[in-house]
Amino acid sequence: MNLYDDKNHNNQLLCTIQQQRIKLATECNELITACKKYEHLFYQLLKIRYTLIILSSMITIFLVRHPRLLIRLSKKSFAIWKIYKTARNFLMKK
């Protein structure tokens, strides 16, 4: 192998590396674009996290003080869940 072949081989390697870097940068930008809406949603949830914690605590205290309401809500939610499952199973058969 002579000096010319070494330079040619090095140039090929450098071209290959440059192409890989360009491809990586393109795919990185595509990934950022694809994840942008999920990232926005995640940050919105982080912003309202403390509000959700306070609201859930208040609801818990209210429901402990009024257990009949909790029982009624449980029955209604269970009924709605069963209706949903029945409808889903019925539609999946068709």
Secondary structure, 3 states (H helix, E strand, C coil): CCHHHHHHHHHHHHHHHHHHHHHHHHHHHHHHHHHHHHHHHHHHHHHCHHHHHHHHHHHHHHHHHCHHHHHHHHHHHHHHHHHHHHHHHHHHHC
